[in-house]
Each structure stands twice: as C-alpha cells, then as structure tokens.
Amino acid sequence: MISIEKFPEYLFNEYNNFKKEVPSMIKAHQFIDNLIYFLFPFKADKKCNIPLIELNLAQLQIDLRDILTPMEPVLKDSVSGITAKFFSRVPVIYESLIKDARLFVDFDPAARAVESVILYYPGFYAIAVYRLAHELFKLKIPYLPRMIAEYAHSKTGIDIHPGAEIGDHFFIDHGTGIVIGETTIVGNNVKIYQGVTLGAMSVDKSMQGKKRHPTIEDNVIIYSGSTILGGDTVVGHDTVVGGNVWLTRSVPPYSVVYHESKVVIRDSKNYKEPINFVI
C-alpha cells in the first residue's frame, strides 16, 4: 500500500507512463462549443457582423492548431494542413445541419421554427457535434473526435460514434438512450426516436476494423426502444420499424416491422389478487 507521503512521487511516475501525444479534454470541449456558437451565434447571444465572424473564425483555427500540436508526432498530416482541411469543410457541414434542422420543423409538430430546433433540441445538438466530429475522424485524428462525441453524449444521452456514416436530413426526436455504433451506415431522410440502438451482435476485439453495425437505407423510421444489430443487417429504404423491435436480420424495402404484444385491461374492482409491483 502506498502512503500518502509517497503518493505524489508515485503519481509523477505514473503520469510519465501515459502517452503524451493526447489533446486537452478541456480545450476540446471549449473548441466544439465555440465552434457551434460560431455557426449559430444566437445560441450564445453573440453579436454578428462580418469583421467579428472573420475574427472568430481565425481564433477557432488557432484553437484547433493548439489542440492538435501535442499529437503532431502521430498525425498523418501537418497541424496546419489538417486545420485547413477541416475548416474547408465547415461550410458544407453548416449547410447539412440546416437541412437537418428543417427536417425537425417539417416532421415534429412541436417544433415551431428552425431557430427553436437549433436553440434547445438535444437531438439537433448531438447531430451537430457528430457531423463536426465525423469530419475530424475522416482526417484520422486520434482521440479528439471521440472526446468531442462523448462530450455530446454526456450532455444529451445520445451516443453517436464519430465513425458512423450518416446522410442528409437526419432527425432524432427526444433522443435519450440512442446508440449508433462506429460502422453504422445511415441513409438520407432517416428518423430515429429515443432508446434506439444500432449496434453490433457481440463485443469482440477481433472485430475491430470490420463492418459490425447495421445499414439503414433512405426514408426509414425507427420508433422508440428498437434494437437493430449486426454488420450484415440492412433495413431497406422506406421501411418503418415499430417500437421495441429486436432485429438481427435484413428486411426488404417498404417493410413494416413491429413487435406484437398483448395488453389486457380489466376492472380492478373485481380482481381479487393484489397487484403489487416492485421496481
């Protein structure tokens, strides 16, 4: 057992055993929040004019270079090169996010305007962080994409791996408990509700780098509590997956998949046995 007097020395030695080429988690979280505020300044009540936008953009580029610098020995490209490539994609990501927000308004009767979706819908926030993290993932940056994705996970309860491939017009309603695995492929105009899992059949280290999560084609709706597993599982386009479905095999386009359960309603006044549920 290590005494408290020896603990500082022990910790110092342990620190030196860890990899040094890691980004700052605090800086990563600040960067993604500032980037979202840059894209949607009314979320932070920030003033907006062209000189200020240019200044904020320059600062964000400096911040990303600062985050990437400790990892420079293991990066596939230079810090400046990665920063330039990432920010060249930001306008495209912005346009994609506006499409997502408009789908929320078109599909959700509770959504009053695009601004309301951007301001306080957790599903939209999770999608925004995912799209930015996915771009960093494609640039083969270690640590940072997952750190950013887990930050959104902690704030929303929505777990989207940055390696997943998700098309345009993506809709998440409520969102809590959603899991979308690393090799998931999601098409365009897909709608997902709370508690949905797009996962792998099993957790095995030997599956690393292989397609182990499902493919969801265009125009699919997946209702709450459904679980779809397996890298060979394909949900065909224009399919509706009902609530609480467990699916481990492919279904053709235009399918309706549902779990049939029996619900009995009776008069409790004439029911002699006590109903005593313990949860």
C-alpha atoms as one frame of an Amber mdcrd trajectory, in Angstrom:
protein
   0.000   0.000   0.000   1.309   3.444  -0.957   1.497   6.003   1.817   0.083
   9.467   1.220   3.599  10.892   1.584   4.847   8.736  -1.315   1.745   9.234
  -3.426   2.931  12.408  -5.281   6.099  10.654  -6.431   4.095   7.588  -7.452
   1.662   9.735  -9.445   4.505  11.561 -11.166   5.974   8.268 -12.336   2.562
   7.055 -13.458   1.995  10.242 -15.473   5.200   9.571 -17.376   3.921   6.112
 -18.313   0.920   7.555 -20.123   1.114   8.705 -23.718   1.987  12.366 -24.015
   0.511  12.782 -27.516  -3.013  13.482 -26.301  -5.157  16.614 -26.657  -6.557
  18.587 -23.758 -10.097  17.464 -22.990 -10.977  20.890 -21.573  -9.737  22.624
 -24.718 -11.574  20.104 -26.906 -14.884  20.756 -25.130 -14.391  24.523 -25.319
 -13.498  24.272 -29.004 -16.632  22.370 -30.012 -18.898  24.703 -28.031 -17.227
  27.766 -29.523 -17.484  26.268 -32.997 -21.220  25.692 -32.593 -21.636  29.234
 -31.237 -19.708  30.453 -34.288 -22.136  28.649 -36.601 -25.213  29.692 -34.607
 -24.271  32.853 -32.673 -27.798  33.460 -31.343 -27.312  30.398 -29.071 -24.770
  32.447 -27.115 -26.364  35.862 -27.690 -23.282  36.920 -29.616 -23.155  39.939
 -31.889 -22.767  39.167 -35.554 -21.021  41.195 -38.230 -18.540  40.229 -40.930
 -15.358  41.506 -39.184 -16.356  39.700 -35.976 -17.156  36.484 -37.862 -13.734
  36.643 -39.532 -12.067  37.257 -36.163 -13.898  34.323 -34.535 -13.030  32.053
 -37.450  -9.346  32.937 -37.134  -9.450  32.260 -33.380 -11.094  28.858 -33.917
  -8.322  27.912 -36.343  -5.719  28.929 -33.770  -7.546  26.897 -31.114  -7.640
  23.759 -33.272  -3.933  24.044 -34.069  -3.259  24.384 -30.338  -5.300  21.229
 -29.605  -3.581  19.255 -32.373   0.004  20.290 -31.591   0.645  17.707 -28.802
  -0.388  14.956 -31.262   1.788  16.172 -34.124   4.240  13.207 -33.944   1.407
  10.731 -34.651  -0.673  12.752 -37.127  -0.957  11.725 -40.788  -0.613  15.354
 -41.919   0.772  18.603 -40.543  -1.195  20.539 -37.929  -1.681  23.413 -40.364
  -2.721  21.044 -43.148  -5.331  19.300 -41.004  -6.687  22.613 -39.735  -7.046
  23.959 -43.282  -8.778  20.771 -44.491 -11.193  20.719 -41.564 -12.265  24.345
 -41.891 -12.661  23.995 -45.648 -15.445  21.503 -44.832 -17.201  23.663 -42.225
 -19.432  25.465 -44.793 -20.603  22.077 -46.118 -21.316  20.850 -42.582 -23.268
  24.032 -41.863 -25.486  23.505 -44.908 -26.083  19.888 -43.860 -27.084  20.998
 -40.349 -29.588  23.488 -41.728 -31.158  20.628 -43.718 -31.337  18.582 -40.506
 -32.972  21.439 -38.599 -35.551  21.962 -41.342 -36.495  18.277 -41.205 -37.167
  18.680 -37.478 -39.582  21.502 -38.266 -41.235  19.601 -41.119 -41.725  16.408
 -39.126 -42.168  17.392 -35.482 -45.436  19.251 -34.709 -43.851  20.626 -31.527
 -41.040  22.335 -33.480 -42.108  25.907 -34.168 -39.101  27.145 -36.144 -35.580
  26.267 -37.233 -34.272  28.623 -34.526 -36.036  26.664 -31.789 -34.523  23.393
 -33.043 -31.027  24.889 -33.022 -31.504  26.530 -29.635 -32.675  23.683 -27.433
 -33.303  20.380 -29.195 -30.815  17.813 -27.795 -31.176  15.686 -30.932 -30.014
  18.542 -33.121 -27.089  19.322 -30.798 -25.984  15.680 -30.907 -26.204  15.664
 -34.704 -24.229  18.924 -34.945 -21.422  17.601 -32.765 -21.453  14.290 -34.643
 -21.081  15.978 -38.055 -18.123  18.038 -36.842 -16.511  15.087 -35.038 -17.021
  12.871 -38.108 -15.013  15.295 -40.230 -12.141  15.116 -37.724 -12.474  11.315
 -37.710 -12.088  11.207 -41.502  -8.866  13.201 -41.130  -7.560  10.296 -38.979
  -7.012  12.421 -35.877  -6.656  10.213 -32.776  -8.564  10.875 -29.535 -10.150
  14.203 -30.484 -13.224  13.031 -32.479 -14.268  10.589 -29.745 -13.628  13.146
 -26.998 -15.961  15.556 -28.748 -18.594  12.884 -29.400 -18.546  11.751 -25.762
 -18.996  15.354 -24.674 -22.264  15.470 -26.616 -23.158  12.049 -25.203 -22.722
  13.335 -21.654 -24.928  16.354 -22.356 -27.732  14.652 -24.300 -27.696  10.916
 -23.539 -27.262  10.336 -27.297 -24.205   8.237 -28.201 -23.152   8.621 -31.851
 -19.718   7.265 -32.706 -17.871   9.748 -34.958 -17.010   6.898 -37.342 -20.654
   6.295 -38.274 -21.727   7.481 -41.725 -24.987   9.449 -41.633 -26.666  11.062
 -44.633 -28.573  14.318 -45.020 -31.871  15.255 -43.388 -31.325  13.256 -40.192
 -33.927  13.518 -37.427 -33.626  12.476 -33.762 -36.672  13.017 -31.567 -36.239
  13.158 -27.770 -33.057  11.140 -28.196 -32.162   9.884 -24.730 -30.645   6.414
 -24.861 -29.885   6.333 -28.586 -26.714   4.410 -29.522 -25.252   4.492 -33.052
 -22.137   2.353 -33.450 -18.898   3.057 -35.275 -19.574   1.219 -38.554 -23.258
   2.110 -38.836 -24.384   3.489 -42.202 -27.498   5.682 -42.192 -29.012   6.985
 -45.405 -30.899  10.202 -46.146 -34.140  11.317 -44.545 -33.948   8.859 -41.637
 -35.894   9.449 -38.413 -34.956   7.833 -35.084 -36.672   8.035 -31.715 -35.420
   7.627 -28.146 -33.937   4.367 -26.911 -32.934   3.058 -30.349 -29.727   1.003
 -30.615 -27.888   0.478 -33.896 -25.274  -1.898 -32.567 -23.105  -4.966 -33.032
 -24.126  -8.571 -32.458 -21.268  -9.041 -29.991 -18.356  -7.150 -28.486 -15.143
  -8.808 -29.633 -11.772  -7.122 -30.136 -11.150  -9.299 -33.199 -13.980  -7.404
 -34.963 -12.037  -4.125 -34.897 -11.998  -2.522 -38.322 -14.805  -4.734 -39.664
 -18.394  -3.802 -40.514 -20.264  -4.853 -37.384 -23.163  -2.377 -37.187 -26.281
  -2.220 -39.381 -27.063  -0.277 -42.535 -30.209   1.858 -42.544 -31.283   2.927
 -46.025 -33.121   6.112 -47.074 -36.502   7.208 -45.702 -36.568   4.781 -42.760
 -38.365   5.495 -39.472 -37.251   3.649 -36.314 -39.522   4.088 -33.313 -38.529
   4.115 -29.646 -36.900   1.200 -27.881 -35.944  -0.747 -31.012 -32.633  -2.592
 -31.294 -31.070  -3.372 -34.682 -27.843  -5.368 -34.612 -25.206  -6.771 -36.939
 -22.954  -5.669 -39.757 -24.871  -7.727 -42.323 -28.249  -6.349 -41.258 -29.755
  -3.976 -43.819 -33.032  -2.154 -43.252 -34.394  -1.452 -46.718 -35.468   2.019
 -47.795 -38.903   3.362 -46.885 -39.273   0.867 -44.029 -40.991   1.560 -40.710
 -39.605  -0.214 -37.649 -42.069  -0.119 -34.774 -41.280   0.313 -31.086 -39.443
  -2.328 -29.031 -38.416  -4.413 -32.053 -35.360  -6.712 -31.791 -33.946  -7.089
 -35.304 -30.854  -9.092 -36.299 -31.606  -9.821 -39.969 -32.209  -7.739 -43.058
 -35.637  -6.598 -44.175 -36.599  -5.549 -47.725 -37.631  -2.038 -48.751 -41.132
  -0.825 -47.882 -41.406  -3.194 -44.907 -43.312  -2.631 -41.683 -41.576  -4.354
 -38.778 -43.314  -4.474 -35.424 -43.367  -6.325 -32.122 -46.781  -7.673 -31.257
 -47.555  -7.791 -27.554 -50.724  -8.484 -25.641 -52.135  -5.840 -23.345 -55.020
  -6.846 -21.068 -57.269  -4.248 -19.448 -59.700  -5.371 -16.783 -61.731  -3.901
 -13.974 -59.543  -3.787 -10.851 -62.581  -3.693  -8.573 -63.397  -7.333  -9.331
 -59.761  -8.511  -9.309 -59.136 -10.357  -6.043 -55.363 -10.902  -6.279 -53.341
  -7.871  -5.194 -51.287  -6.118  -7.828 -48.026  -5.250  -6.128 -45.228  -4.245
  -8.475 -41.760  -3.621  -7.104 -39.408  -1.667  -9.369
